[in-house]
Amino acid sequence: MDKGDEEDKGGWRYDWFDLGLMVLTSAIAAANGLSLPSLVATVCLSAYILLSRYGEMGGTRETGGIGEVEELKVEAEKGGGGGVKSSGSLFRLYRQAELRRIVASLLADRAILVVGEEGSGKSVLANAVVEALQNDGFVVAFVEPSSIKQMLKEVAEQIGVETQDLEGKWLTTEQLKTAIESYLAQTTAFIVIDDCNKCPSHFRLWLKHLRKQGVPMLLLATNPPKTDVFISIPRIELSGLSEYAIREIMEQAALDRGLSLFNSDLARLQERAGGNPMLAQKAIDEEYLGLEVEGADHNRYLDVTPLIVLVGVGFMVLRFVGLGTNNHALYIFSGIGAAIFLGVSRLLYNLPQESRRIQS
């Protein structure tokens, strides 16, 4: 996997190397008491943990950059996020790594699930995938949630399956399923379902049946339930776009509306949008209409790792002070605090991925 393909999950992570340094520092302090070597080791350890962890997981890290922004000649059939119109009828797609990964998975006859919040660019990404496959000569069915029969009719029509019998009567739901399955068993075709979490459960069970038959499919969903077809398909989670990408989307939206904004105005609106491209365009629309909006609609997660590490280091320092000054009460108190800190850190580390971050 390329380095640019890695996703920043955020949240609490604890490095065993840091734990080893903490134990080593404690050993030095126990051997020397409150001495120059123990104080130097404590200061160096604190600086290392805070700087390395905050730089790695804090809010300064971006998920993308200028180098990841490429231009594709894509006809955007839907609105939403993840791209921005530019001159020359080009559509700039900011999720090149995800696009390549999805296309490669589908060509390997695999199914893949793309998960992201509303407006994160799932539909734009799906359109790019469909166009890439169609440009290579593949048959693709791209449908959105509706009734089961309507979705089956759309799939059949897009892959070239007859939806009427010889007498001109419309096929029933079960007949459509049988006809589509027969076609897919003989011909390679791709199925793309947008907002799949909104599809009826019976339709998702049918998709699960197709998946068992090896039909390649791309499903896009917001907060999908951990059941039926979703539970057995590898997933890609769309993180927020970089600050550069969001700023460019907002500048282009303002330009389209003839709205002149200062950098300070863009910075203020960008805080409201977070990394969500649809909310970035919405913020420009609200500014254009002169609406006063407080707060933000996006989900923002607060990384408390530096704070937790600082508390742990504080207990260590108190323990060294108690040891050096022969203050038994302070030494015992800081020892208990350090033990609680280590226990809580391991508990946070073992929590499920979704629970490792504090939502604000």
N, C-alpha and C positions, 0 to 999 in steps of 0.2 A: 504494500500500500504506500502511495506517495505521502510525503509529509503534509502536503497541502490537503490531502483527503481526510486527515484526522479531524475528529470532532471534539470540541471542548465541552465536556459534559458538565464542568463546574462542580461545585460542592466540595465536601470534605474528603481529602485524601491524606493519608499518613504514610510517610516513608520510613521504612525500617532503618535506613541509614541515619535518619535524624534521631530515632530512638537509641541507636547505638552510640551516637555522639552524646546524648543526654546521660546515658549510663556511664560513659567514659568520664564525662565532666563530674558526675557525682562521685566517682571513684577518686578523682584527683582531689576534690574537695574533702573527702573523708580522710585522705592521706595527709593533706597539708593544712586543713582547717581554712580559716579566712586568710588566705595568702595571695600573693601576686599571681602565681600560676592559675589558681582556681578562678580568680576574678577575670583574668585575661581570657581563659577558656569559656567562661560564662558569657562574656560580652561578644566574643567571636561567634559562639553558637547561636546566640539570640539574633545577631545581625544576619548570619547565614540563613537561618530558618525563615525569618520575616521577609528578607529580600528575595530569596529564591521562591518561596511559596507564593508571595504576593505577585511577583512578576510572572509566575507560571499560571496561576489560577485566578488572579484578581481581575478587576474590571478593566484593566488596561489592555488585555489581550483581545485582538480582533479575530473574527472567524474568517475574514477574507481580506483581500487587499487589492491594490491596483493591478498587480500582476495576475490576479485571478479573474479579472474582468475582461472578457472577450466578447466580440460582436458576432452575432449569427444573423443570417438573413432568414428570419422566422416570421411568419404571418401569425400575429397574436389574435386568435379568435375570441378570447375571453379577456375580461379585465382581471384585476387582482394584482398581486405583488410578484416580486422576483425578477422584474425586468422593467425597462423604461424605453419609451419611444425616443428615437433620435433621428437626426437628419439622414436623408437618403433611404427612407423606408426600412431602416435597420431596426432590429429589436435586440437590445443588449441583455443578455442572459448572464446572471451573476452566479449561477450554480453549475458551472462547467464540470466540476468533479463529480457531483451527483448525477449529472446527465450521462457522463461516460460510464459510471458504475452501473446505472440502471440499464442502459442499452446493452452493455456487456452481459449482464445477468439474464436479460430476456433472450439474447441470442444464444445463450447456453441452455435454453429451454427451462429456465427457472422462473419462479414467481418472486415478486418483491413488493414490500409494503412501504410507502412513503408516508410519514406521520409529521404533522406540523400544525401549529395553531392557525386559526382563520386569518387569511391574508398573508401567510408566510411565503406564498409563491408556488403552491402545489399544482394549481391548474396551469400556470404558465410553464412549469417544468414538464407537466404531462403533455402539453401541446408540442413542446420541443422534442420530447421522446417520440411522439406519434409522427412528427414530420421527419425525424431522422430515420425511423424505420421505413416509412413510406418512400423516402428518397432512395432507399436501398432495394426497393421493389417488393417489400413485404406487405401482406394484408393485415390491416389493423382495424379493430372495432373499438371506438371510443364513445362511451355512453355515460350519462349522468343519472342519478337516482330518480325513479318514477315507479309506476306500477310494474309488477313482475312481467306481465305480458308485453307491456310497452318496451321495456328494456330488452326482452328477448327478441322482439321484432326489430329493434334497432341493431342489435348484434347480428341478426340474420341478414338484414339488408346490407350492412356494411361489409360483411364477409362474402356476400354473394349467394346466400341460401334463400330458396324460395319460401315465401311466407303464406302462399296459397296452394291449395291442392289442384288437381286437374280440373275440378268442377268450378274453380274460382272461389271456393270458400276459404275463409281465413283459417289457418292452422290453430289448434288449441295450444294452451300453454305446454302441455306434455308433448304434443307433436313438435312444437318449436324446439324444445329441449332435445328431443331425439334427433331432429334434423341437424341441429347445430353440432351435437356430439358426433354424429356420423361424419360430418364435414371435417371437424377438427381432428378426427382420428386418421384422416387421409391426407390432410393438407396442413401445412404450418401457417398458423395465424396467431396474432397477438390480441389479447383483450385488455383494455385499459378502462378502469372504472373510477370515476372521480367521486369524491365524497362517499366512499363505499360504506362508511359507518351509518349512513342514512338509508341504505338499501334495505328492503325487507329481509328478515332473517331467513326465509325460505330461499330467496335468491342467493344469499351468501352461502347457504348450505350447498346449493347447486354449484357455486364457484369452487367450494371445497372439493366437490366430486370431480370437477374438471381438473383441479390441481392434482388429484391423485392419478389422473390419466396423463399427467405430464404436459398440460396445456400451459404455455408461458403467459403470465398475466402481470399487469401492474395495477396495484390498488393504492388509492390515495385516501387518507382519512384523517379526521381530527378526533383525538381521544377515542380510538377504536376500542370496543369491548374485548376483553381477553377470552374470546370464545370463537366458535365455528372456524371460518377460514383465516381469521387473523392470528390465531394461536400457533399456526404451523408455518408461517411465512416469515423469512428474514425481513427486518425492517431498517429503514433509514430515517433518522429523525432530523428534520430541517431546523438548524439553529438560526438565530437572528443574523441578518446581513451585517456586514462591516459598517462602521461609521462612514467610510468613504462612499460605499454604495448607497446608503440611505441619503446622504447629503446630495449625491448626484441625482437620485430619484426626485428629491424635493426641489432641487434647482430646475430640473426639466419640467416638473409639474407647474411650478411658479411661472416659468417661461411660457408654457402653453396657455396660461390664463392671463398673461400680460401683467403679472404681479411682480413688483420690484421689492426685494427683501435684502436687508443687510445681513452680514454674517451673524450678528448677535440674534437677529430674528430667526434665522435658520437653526442656530444652536438651541434656542428656546423651543422651537417646534420639534426639533429632533429628539429632545428629551421626552416629549409627549409620545413620539412614535416608537421609541426603542429601536429594535432591529427589525420591525415589521414593515415591509414595503407598502402594504395596503394602508396601514395607519399613517405612513408618511404622506401618501397622497391625500388621505382624509384630512390630515392636519393642514395641508396647503389649502384645501377646499374651505375648511372652517376659517382660516385666516383671510381667504379671498372674500368670504361672506361677512367678515367682521364679527364672527362669533367668539365670545369669551368662554373658553373651555378650561376647567380646572381638572388636574389629575390626568391619568393615562389609561388607555384601554388594554395595553399589552400586559403580558405576564412578565414581571421582572423578578429575578432571583438575586438575593443578596448572599455573597460569598463571605462567610464568617470565619474562614480558615485563619487569616492573620490574627483575628481577635482571640480565637481559641488557643493558638500557639503562644500568643503574648501572655495569656493567663497562665499557661503551663510554665513558661519561662519565669514568670513572676514568682510562682511557688518555689521553683528551684533556687532563685536568688534569695528568697526568704530563708530557705533551708540552709544555704551557705552562711548567711548572716547569723542564724541561730547557732550553727556549728562553730563559727569563728568567735562569737561573743559568749559562748557557753550558756546561751539562753535556752534551757530545755523546753520551755513552753512554746517558744517560737519554732524551735526545731521540730517538735512533735506536730504542731499545727500545720506547718508547711509540708511535713511528710505525709500527713493525712490528705491534704489538698492535692499533692502531687499524685498520690495513689488514685484519688477520685478522678483527677484529670485523665490519667492513663486509661482508667476503666471506661470513662465516657467517650474518649477518643476511639477506642476499639469498638464500642457500641455503635457509634456513628459510622465507622468504616464498614461494619457488617450490615447496615441497613440497606434495603432495596434502593436501586439507583434513583427512583423517583422521590424518595424520602430524604435524600442527602442534602437537599437545598432548602433554605428557609424562604418562603415566598413572601414578598412584601407588596 
